[in-house]
């Protein structure tokens, strides 16, 4: 919608509702907006969208320019690097003009060949089969997300799970690949990640409760048209825990995990016994390595060494940054043997066991790293890369006996690159380097890491990337786009972005503040930004912004901040703490009404989240602490807020649309220039489809450029 002048600002009715906890009565004027299906609520959201569209109508030419810039950098018709599984090479295709990709495979020519074929988009692939066309699946739907895709070990059947609402509940179907027949199986409303059992006779899947918590693990007989005979093989009654299951890469064991944010427990079942679970679950022996113990996390994988089965256990018992040990599979209660000792500051993140070696992923110095573990010597050989800032990880390694390790690599300036690492020789083979069309030269751009002192003296890592032709970032005040997250031990690692080039090419410096609460610097970094240390995340971000201003990198009128989800909480908090430091703030699916949400155990994921934020329902001190920083609770009178754009989705089940809707309404009470855009058919990740996603990013960038005075 475009108009010659902006529409009138939507003003939400004030309908006070008193919330009472711990002797504190709070009048919430906008809680009525939570009634998602109410006609007045829908009308208000539509009015917000129309108002936002009218306010940014003048940016339409810029949005189209940005969209075309992004699109012009992408090779729209392309193929992924094939991954070997069974007798096939599996890969994806993208086709110019199509929103979604195709899942394909081609037969293996030589069983001894682990070098993937180099496929060309304009050359026919012998024996190619298109297993799934996302565009066909999405036809007739405004939203489409693939939440499961699995092929039986023998390659005969496939399953796929689809969400067309954005609520992360999937419908799974099964197909006979040779005949094309779609079997009568239809599993509706289940969690993502459904898969076949190794023998292909059953589907392993999870169900969720009303709070979207995975609560049960089930087995379904392939070919059964109903779920009446499905068997629940595990159930998690504790509302602070979720449950899930999967098979080891060796296909020897089924692992059923129950976990909270801080505690985990595994039940181990031999895969050969899985068919018996359907007939009589109680008759099948289960082994629990360690019973759940508060704040003890562990994960298990399986290896066979000199003919003996071993369980490799990655854990944090008396090891803050985790330790790797192993125990005999037939003596799970035996004293464990340390394989990789705990080393403070080096966070062990995952161990994946293959037949002849294990892949170890860990983090040191704020950089993710990958190494190969020798089962005999226990030595870890790190796979080295040249750039000082990069992101590397394993992926696409489904086979137990493969002699190579598939790796993904990238940095702020290096587009995504796929390698095979030959373990026996140490050779690193580049298989594909994502091409950026239009003459991109990575040497035109620079990246570096700063260490910024926080108020308490802690050094906060800050990553910068910029275009060199505009000079070094510290040479003159430049427009800065400062990004942050800082929760759940999630790290914001260096990564390439097609869309970001549109910023860098206009002289903007992109920066990431790796604040406490994330995982960049190990488990202690996370612990010092959660629960009653949560404010550190916010003050770290403010200290970084102030440093960039004080050192001449930028000025407040030339700096925008961005964060999404829990990073949206960060945005709302810093808007209240230091509104004078920013010209604009983009908050994507922002968790800005945190106290209201975490007080209500009936809302999705609330009880699980108490280990991240605290339990304000039962603990008055947590209530007071969260109330002191929750953005909606702390909107300030008498200050000038930066321009704010809040993006949300009606069907988001992780951060409900009502949070930014209430926040924007409250901000307007104090005169803030705040816009709300609510996608009416999308989920937590925003719109679906690559072209839609590019247009959404162009919308956000155009708004940021307008804030920075770069919209001309």
C-alpha positions in Angstrom: 0.0 0.0 0.0 1.3 3.5 -0.9 -0.2 6.8 -0.2 0.8 10.4 -0.7 0.9 11.0 3.1 1.3 8.7 6.1 -1.9 7.3 7.6 -2.9 8.3 11.1 -0.8 6.6 13.8 -2.7 3.6 15.2 -3.5 4.1 18.9 -4.3 0.9 20.8 -7.1 1.2 23.3 -6.1 1.3 26.9 -7.9 -1.5 28.7 -6.1 -1.8 32.1 -5.6 -5.3 33.4 -4.0 -5.6 36.9 -1.3 -8.2 37.2 -0.4 -9.1 40.9 2.6 -11.0 42.0 4.7 -10.9 45.2 2.6 -8.0 46.5 3.3 -5.9 43.4 0.3 -4.7 41.4 1.0 -3.7 37.8 -1.5 -2.2 35.5 -1.1 -3.5 32.0 -3.0 -1.4 29.5 -2.3 -3.5 26.4 -2.5 -7.1 27.5 -5.8 -7.4 25.6 -3.8 -7.5 22.4 -2.9 -11.2 23.3 -6.3 -12.4 22.0 -4.9 -13.5 18.6 -8.2 -14.5 17.1 -10.1 -11.5 18.2 -11.4 -9.3 15.3 -10.3 -6.1 17.1 -6.8 -7.4 17.6 -6.5 -8.5 13.9 -7.8 -5.1 12.9 -5.2 -3.3 15.0 -2.4 -5.4 13.5 -3.6 -4.7 10.0 -3.8 -1.0 10.9 -0.2 -1.1 12.2 0.9 -2.7 8.9 -0.9 -0.1 6.8 0.6 2.7 8.9 4.1 1.3 8.5 3.6 0.8 4.8 2.5 4.5 4.5 5.5 5.7 6.6 8.0 3.9 4.4 6.3 4.3 1.1 8.9 6.8 -0.1 11.5 4.0 0.3 9.9 1.8 -2.3 12.4 2.6 -5.0 15.3 2.0 -2.7 13.8 -1.3 -1.5 13.5 -2.4 -5.1 17.1 -1.3 -5.8 18.3 -3.3 -2.7 16.3 -6.4 -3.7 17.8 -6.3 -7.2 21.3 -5.8 -5.7 20.9 -8.9 -3.5 19.4 -10.9 -6.3 22.1 -9.9 -8.8 24.8 -11.3 -6.5 23.3 -14.8 -6.3 23.6 -17.5 -8.8 19.9 -18.4 -8.8 20.2 -21.6 -10.6 22.7 -23.7 -8.7 23.5 -27.0 -7.0 24.9 -27.9 -3.6 27.9 -30.3 -3.2 26.6 -33.9 -3.2 26.8 -35.8 0.1 27.2 -39.6 -0.1 24.8 -41.8 1.7 24.3 -45.5 0.9 24.4 -46.0 -2.8 23.6 -42.4 -3.7 24.9 -38.9 -3.9 22.3 -36.5 -2.4 22.2 -32.8 -3.3 20.0 -29.8 -3.7 19.0 -27.7 -6.7 17.9 -24.1 -6.9 16.2 -22.8 -10.0 16.0 -19.2 -11.1 12.5 -17.8 -10.4 11.7 -20.5 -7.8 11.3 -19.7 -4.2 12.2 -23.1 -2.8 14.8 -25.7 -3.6 14.6 -29.3 -4.9 16.0 -32.3 -3.1 17.7 -34.6 -5.6 20.0 -37.7 -5.8 22.1 -39.5 -8.3 23.4 -43.1 -8.1 26.9 -43.8 -6.9 29.2 -44.9 -9.8 31.9 -46.5 -7.6 31.6 -47.8 -4.1 35.2 -46.9 -3.4 34.9 -43.3 -4.6 34.4 -40.7 -1.9 35.1 -37.7 -4.1 31.7 -36.1 -4.9 30.9 -35.6 -8.6 31.2 -32.0 -9.8 27.8 -31.2 -11.1 27.0 -28.5 -13.6 23.7 -26.8 -13.7 23.5 -27.0 -17.5 24.7 -30.6 -17.8 22.3 -33.5 -17.3 23.1 -35.7 -14.3 23.0 -39.4 -15.2 20.3 -41.2 -13.2 19.1 -38.0 -11.4 16.0 -38.4 -9.3 14.1 -35.4 -8.0 12.9 -36.5 -4.6 11.1 -33.4 -3.4 10.2 -30.1 -5.1 9.6 -27.5 -2.4 7.7 -25.3 -4.9 5.2 -28.0 -5.6 4.7 -28.6 -1.8 4.3 -24.8 -1.2 1.8 -24.3 -4.0 -1.3 -22.7 -2.7 0.3 -21.7 0.6 1.7 -18.4 1.7 4.1 -20.1 4.0 6.2 -23.2 3.6 8.8 -24.8 5.8 10.4 -28.3 5.5 10.9 -29.7 9.0 11.9 -33.3 8.2 13.5 -35.1 5.3 14.7 -38.7 5.6 15.5 -41.6 3.3 15.6 -45.2 4.4 19.0 -46.9 4.6 18.3 -48.9 1.5 17.2 -45.8 -0.4 13.8 -47.1 -1.2 11.5 -44.7 0.7 11.5 -41.1 1.8 9.6 -39.1 4.3 9.1 -35.4 4.5 7.5 -33.0 7.0 5.8 -29.7 6.1 4.6 -26.7 8.0 2.3 -24.3 6.1 1.3 -22.1 9.0 4.6 -21.0 10.6 3.8 -22.6 14.0 6.5 -25.3 13.8 4.0 -28.2 13.8 4.6 -30.5 10.8 2.6 -33.0 8.8 4.8 -36.0 7.7 4.1 -38.2 4.7 5.9 -41.1 3.1 6.7 -42.0 -0.5 7.9 -45.1 -2.3 10.6 -43.6 -4.4 10.7 -46.2 -7.2 7.0 -46.1 -7.9 6.2 -42.6 -6.8 3.3 -43.9 -4.7 2.5 -41.8 -1.6 1.8 -44.2 1.2 -1.3 -43.7 3.5 0.8 -42.5 6.4 0.0 -39.0 7.6 1.4 -37.8 10.9 -0.1 -34.4 11.7 0.9 -31.8 14.2 4.2 -33.4 15.3 7.5 -31.8 16.0 10.3 -31.4 13.4 13.0 -34.0 12.9 11.0 -37.2 12.1 13.2 -39.9 10.7 13.2 -43.6 9.7 14.6 -46.3 11.9 17.7 -48.0 10.4 15.6 -50.9 9.1 13.1 -48.5 7.5 10.1 -50.2 9.1 9.2 -47.4 11.5 9.2 -43.7 11.8 10.7 -42.2 14.9 9.0 -38.9 15.9 8.2 -36.5 18.7 5.0 -34.9 19.8 4.6 -31.5 21.6 2.3 -30.4 24.3 0.1 -27.2 24.4 3.2 -25.2 25.4 5.1 -26.5 22.3 7.4 -28.6 24.5 8.5 -31.9 23.0 7.0 -34.3 25.5 6.8 -37.8 23.9 8.9 -40.0 21.6 6.9 -42.4 19.3 7.3 -45.1 16.8 4.9 -45.4 13.8 4.7 -48.4 11.5 5.4 -47.4 7.9 2.3 -48.0 5.8 -0.2 -47.6 8.7 -2.9 -45.0 7.6 -3.6 -44.0 11.2 -1.7 -43.3 14.4 -3.9 -45.5 16.5 -1.2 -48.2 16.7 1.7 -45.9 17.3 3.6 -46.6 20.4 5.0 -44.0 22.8 8.4 -45.3 23.8 9.3 -42.4 26.1 7.5 -39.6 27.8 8.8 -36.6 29.8 6.6 -35.5 32.6 8.8 -32.7 34.0 7.6 -29.5 32.3 11.1 -28.0 32.5 12.5 -30.8 30.3 12.0 -31.6 26.7 12.6 -35.0 25.0 14.0 -36.2 21.7 15.6 -39.2 20.1 17.9 -40.3 17.4 20.3 -43.1 16.3 24.0 -43.0 16.5 25.9 -42.8 13.2 26.9 -46.4 13.7 23.2 -47.2 13.7 23.9 -49.5 16.7 22.0 -47.5 19.3 18.9 -45.5 19.8 19.6 -42.5 22.1 16.6 -40.9 23.9 17.5 -37.6 25.5 15.6 -35.7 28.2 17.1 -32.3 28.8 16.5 -28.9 30.2 18.7 -25.8 29.6 21.1 -27.0 32.2 20.6 -30.8 32.8 20.4 -33.8 30.6 19.8 -37.6 30.8 20.1 -40.3 28.2 18.4 -43.7 27.8 20.3 -46.0 25.6 18.6 -48.8 23.6 20.2 -51.2 21.1 18.9 -50.5 17.6 18.3 -54.2 17.1 15.7 -54.1 20.0 13.7 -51.2 18.5 11.1 -53.5 16.7 10.4 -55.0 20.1 9.5 -51.6 21.5 6.4 -51.6 19.3 5.2 -54.9 20.7 6.2 -54.5 24.3 8.1 -51.4 25.3 8.6 -52.6 28.9 10.4 -55.7 27.8 13.3 -53.9 26.1 16.3 -53.1 28.3 17.4 -49.5 28.6 20.6 -48.2 30.0 20.9 -44.8 31.6 24.5 -43.7 31.8 23.9 -41.0 34.4 20.7 -40.2 36.1 19.8 -36.5 35.8 21.7 -34.4 38.2 21.0 -30.7 38.4 23.3 -28.6 36.1 25.1 -31.7 34.7 24.9 -31.8 30.9 26.2 -34.6 28.8 25.8 -36.2 25.3 26.8 -39.6 24.1 28.1 -41.2 20.9 29.3 -44.7 20.0 32.6 -46.0 18.6 34.0 -49.4 18.0 37.7 -49.8 18.8 39.5 -53.0 18.5 36.2 -54.8 18.3 34.9 -53.3 21.6 31.9 -50.9 21.9 32.6 -47.7 23.6 30.4 -44.8 24.7 32.1 -41.4 24.2 30.6 -39.0 26.7 30.9 -35.2 26.5 30.0 -33.7 29.9 30.4 -30.7 32.2 30.6 -32.6 35.6 33.3 -30.7 37.4 34.3 -29.4 34.0 32.9 -26.0 33.2 34.0 -26.0 29.6 33.3 -29.7 29.2 35.5 -32.8 29.1 35.4 -35.9 26.9 35.6 -39.3 28.5 34.7 -42.9 27.4 33.2 -45.9 29.1 32.8 -49.5 27.8 29.2 -49.8 26.4 28.8 -53.1 28.2 29.9 -51.5 31.5 28.2 -48.1 31.5 28.7 -47.8 35.2 32.5 -48.3 35.0 34.9 -45.5 35.9 35.3 -43.3 32.8 38.6 -42.8 31.0 39.4 -39.2 30.2 40.0 -38.7 26.4 40.1 -34.9 26.2 40.7 -33.3 29.6 38.9 -30.1 30.7 40.8 -27.0 29.7 39.3 -23.7 31.0 38.6 -21.3 28.2 38.5 -24.0 25.5 34.8 -25.0 25.2 34.2 -28.5 23.8 31.0 -28.2 21.9 30.4 -31.5 20.1 32.0 -34.9 19.4 30.8 -37.0 16.4 32.1 -40.6 16.3 32.8 -42.2 12.9 34.3 -45.7 12.4 38.0 -44.7 12.3 38.1 -41.3 14.1 35.9 -38.7 15.7 35.1 -35.1 14.7 35.6 -32.6 17.6 34.2 -29.1 17.4 35.3 -26.7 20.0 35.8 -22.9 20.6 39.0 -21.1 21.7 39.8 -17.4 21.6 36.3 -16.7 20.4 36.7 -18.7 17.2 35.0 -22.0 16.4 37.4 -24.8 15.5 37.3 -28.3 14.1 39.7 -31.2 15.0 40.1 -34.9 14.3 40.4 -37.2 17.3 42.6 -40.2 17.1 41.0 -43.1 19.0 44.3 -44.7 19.9 46.4 -41.7 21.0 43.6 -39.4 22.1 45.3 -36.6 20.2 43.3 -33.9 18.4 44.6 -32.6 15.1 43.1 -29.2 14.5 42.2 -28.3 10.9 43.9 -25.0 10.3 42.6 -22.0 8.4 44.4 -18.8 7.4 42.0 -16.0 8.3 42.1 -14.5 11.8 38.3 -14.4 11.9 36.3 -17.3 10.4 33.5 -19.8 11.0 34.2 -23.5 10.4 32.2 -26.6 11.2 31.4 -30.1 10.1 28.3 -31.0 8.2 27.1 -33.5 5.7 28.9 -36.5 7.2 26.2 -39.2 7.5 28.2 -42.3 6.8 29.8 -44.4 9.6 32.8 -45.5 7.5 33.6 -42.5 5.5 37.4 -41.6 5.2 36.8 -37.9 4.7 35.1 -35.1 6.7 32.9 -32.6 5.0 33.4 -29.1 6.3 31.8 -25.7 5.8 33.8 -22.6 6.1 33.3 -18.8 5.7 34.1 -15.4 7.2 32.7 -11.9 6.9 34.6 -11.5 3.6 34.9 -15.1 2.4 31.7 -16.5 0.9 30.7 -20.0 2.1 33.1 -22.7 1.0 32.8 -26.4 1.2 35.8 -28.7 1.8 36.5 -32.4 2.2 39.3 -33.1 4.7 41.1 -36.4 3.9 41.9 -37.7 7.4 44.6 -40.1 6.3 46.7 -37.4 4.5 45.6 -34.2 6.1 44.7 -32.8 2.6 42.0 -30.1 2.6 40.2 -30.3 -0.8 38.1 -27.3 -1.8 34.9 -28.6 -3.4 32.9 -25.5 -3.9 33.3 -21.8 -3.3 30.0 -19.9 -3.4 30.2 -17.5 -6.2 29.2 -13.9 -5.8 28.2 -12.4 -9.1 29.0 -8.9 -10.2 32.8 -8.9 -9.7 33.1 -9.4 -6.0 36.7 -9.2 -4.7 37.2 -10.2 -1.0 40.3 -8.1 -0.8 38.2 -5.0 -1.2 36.9 -5.6 2.3 38.5 -5.8 5.7 37.7 -7.5 8.9 39.1 -7.3 12.4 38.4 -7.9 16.0 38.5 -5.3 18.7 38.5 -5.9 22.5 36.4 -3.3 24.2 36.6 -2.8 28.0 33.2 -3.1 29.7 32.4 -1.0 32.8 33.6 -3.8 35.1 36.8 -4.3 33.1 35.8 -7.4 31.1 37.1 -7.2 27.6 34.2 -7.6 25.1 35.1 -9.0 21.6 33.8 -6.9 18.8 34.0 -8.0 15.1 34.1 -5.3 12.4 33.8 -5.6 8.6 34.0 -2.7 6.2 34.9 -1.7 2.6 38.5 -0.6 2.4 37.9 2.1 -0.2 36.1 4.2 2.5 39.2 4.0 4.7 39.9 2.2 8.0 36.9 2.3 10.4 38.9 4.3 13.0 40.1 7.0 10.6 36.8 9.0 10.5 33.3 8.8 11.9 31.3 6.4 9.7 27.8 5.0 9.8 27.8 1.9 11.9 25.4 -1.1 12.0 25.9 -2.7 15.4 24.4 -6.2 15.9 24.0 -8.2 19.1 22.3 -11.3 20.6 23.8 -12.5 23.9 21.6 -15.4 25.2 21.4 -19.2 25.3 25.2 -19.6 24.8 24.5 -18.9 21.2 27.5 -17.4 19.3 27.3 -14.9 16.5 30.2 -16.2 14.4 31.8 -14.5 11.3 29.7 -15.3 8.3 29.2 -13.9 4.8 26.0 -12.1 3.7 25.0 -11.2 0.2 22.7 -8.5 1.6 25.4 -7.0 3.8 27.4 -6.0 0.8 24.7 -3.4 0.0 25.6 -1.8 3.4 29.4 -2.1 3.1 29.3 -0.7 -0.5 27.6 2.5 0.9 30.3 3.0 3.5 28.6 1.4 6.5 30.7 -0.5 9.0 29.1 -3.7 10.2 29.9 -4.6 13.8 29.0 -7.5 16.1 29.2 -7.0 19.8 29.8 -10.4 21.3 28.2 -9.6 24.6 28.1 -11.9 27.6 25.2 -14.4 27.6 26.4 -15.7 24.2 28.9 -18.6 23.9 31.8 -16.9 22.1 34.2 -17.0 25.0 33.2 -20.3 26.7 30.7 -21.4 29.3 31.6 -18.7 31.8 30.8 -16.1 29.2 27.3 -17.5 29.0 26.9 -17.9 32.8 27.8 -14.2 33.3 25.0 -13.1 31.0 22.1 -15.1 32.2 19.7 -15.2 35.2 20.8 -12.5 37.8 23.7 -11.5 35.5 21.5 -10.8 32.5 22.0 -7.0 32.7 25.7 -7.7 31.7 24.4 -8.4 28.2 22.8 -5.0 28.0 25.6 -3.0 29.6 28.2 -4.7 27.4 26.3 -3.6 24.3 26.0 -0.1 25.6 29.7 0.0 26.5 30.6 -1.2 23.0 28.4 1.5 21.4 29.9 4.2 23.6 33.4 3.0 22.8 32.7 3.3 19.1 31.5 6.8 19.6 34.3 7.9 22.0 37.0 6.5 19.7 35.7 8.3 16.7 34.4 5.3 14.8 30.9 6.8 14.5 28.5 9.3 16.1 25.1 8.6 17.7 23.2 10.0 14.8 25.1 7.6 12.5 24.6 4.3 14.4 21.8 1.8 14.2 21.5 -1.3 16.3 19.9 -4.6 15.5 18.9 -7.8 17.3 16.3 -10.5 17.0 14.4 -12.8 19.3 16.4 -12.8 22.6 18.6 -10.2 20.8 15.4 -8.2 20.5 15.2 -8.2 24.3 18.7 -6.8 24.1 17.5 -4.1 21.7 14.6 -3.1 23.9 16.8 -3.0 27.0 19.5 -0.8 25.4 16.8 1.5 24.0 15.8 2.2 27.6 19.3 2.3 29.0 21.0 4.5 26.4 18.6 5.9 23.9 20.9 8.8 23.2 23.5 6.4 21.6 21.5 5.3 18.6 19.7 6.9 15.7 17.6 3.8 15.1 16.9 0.3 16.5 15.7 -2.7 14.5 14.1 -5.3 16.7 13.2 -8.6 14.9 10.7 -10.9 16.6 11.7 -9.2 19.9 11.3 -10.7 23.3 10.4 -7.4 24.9 7.6 -8.3 27.3 9.8 -10.8 29.0 8.4 -10.6 32.5 4.8 -11.1 31.5 5.8 -14.1 29.4 8.0 -15.8 32.0 5.4 -15.3 34.7 2.9 -17.4 32.7 3.6 -21.2 32.7 0.8 -21.8 30.2 2.6 -20.0 27.5 4.9 -21.8 25.0 8.3 -22.7 26.5 7.9 -20.6 29.6 8.7 -23.3 32.2 11.7 -24.5 30.1 12.9 -20.9 30.0 13.1 -20.5 33.8 16.6 -21.9 33.7 17.7 -19.1 31.4 15.9 -16.1 33.0 14.9 -17.3 36.4 11.5 -18.1 37.9 9.7 -14.8 38.7 6.5 -16.7 39.4 7.8 -18.3 42.6 10.8 -16.2 43.4 10.3 -12.5 44.4 13.9 -11.6 43.9 13.9 -12.9 40.3 10.6 -11.0 39.8 12.2 -7.8 40.9 15.3 -8.3 38.8 13.4 -9.1 35.6 11.1 -6.2 36.2 14.1 -3.9 36.4 15.1 -4.7 32.8 12.1 -6.0 30.9 11.8 -3.5 28.0 8.0 -3.1 28.2 8.1 -2.5 31.9 10.8 0.2 31.7 9.9 2.5 28.8 11.0 5.9 30.0 9.2 9.2 30.1 11.0 12.4 29.2 13.7 10.9 26.9 14.0 10.9 23.1 14.0 7.4 21.8 15.8 6.4 18.6 13.6 5.5 15.7 12.4 1.9 16.2 11.2 -0.7 13.8 9.8 -3.9 15.3 9.2 -6.9 13.0 7.1 -9.9 14.1 5.0 -12.8 12.8 1.4 -13.6 13.8 2.1 -17.4 14.0 5.4 -17.2 15.8 5.3 -19.7 18.7 8.6 -18.8 20.2 8.1 -15.0 20.8 4.4 -14.2 20.4 3.5 -11.2 18.2 1.8 -9.6 21.3 5.1 -8.6 22.8 6.2 -6.2 20.1 2.6 -5.0 19.6 2.4 -4.0 23.3 5.9 -2.5 23.3 5.2 -0.3 20.3 1.9 0.9 21.9 3.7 1.8 25.1 6.6 3.5 23.2 4.1 5.7 21.4 2.7 6.8 24.8 6.0 8.6 25.5 6.3 10.0 22.0 8.7 7.5 20.4 8.7 7.1 16.6 8.0 3.3 16.6 6.8 1.2 13.7 5.4 -2.3 13.8 5.3 -4.8 10.9 3.5 -8.0 11.6 3.7 -10.8 8.9 0.2 -12.4 9.0 1.4 -15.7 7.6 4.9 -16.4 8.9 6.7 -17.9 11.9 9.7 -17.1 14.1 12.1 -17.1 11.2 10.0 -14.6 9.2 8.7 -15.1 5.8 9.4 -18.3 3.8 10.9 -18.5 0.3 14.3 -17.0 -0.8 12.9 -14.1 -2.8 10.5 -13.2 0.0 13.3 -13.3 2.4 15.4 -11.0 0.2 12.5 -8.5 -0.1 12.1 -8.6 3.7 15.8 -7.8 4.2 15.6 -5.1 1.6 12.7 -3.6 3.6 14.8 -3.6 6.7 17.9 -2.2 5.1 16.0 0.6 3.4 14.6 1.6 6.7 18.1 1.6 8.3 19.5 3.6 5.4 16.8 6.2 5.8 17.6 6.4 9.5 21.3 6.9 8.6 20.6 9.5 6.0 21.7 7.2 3.2 18.3 6.7 1.5 18.9 9.1 -1.4 
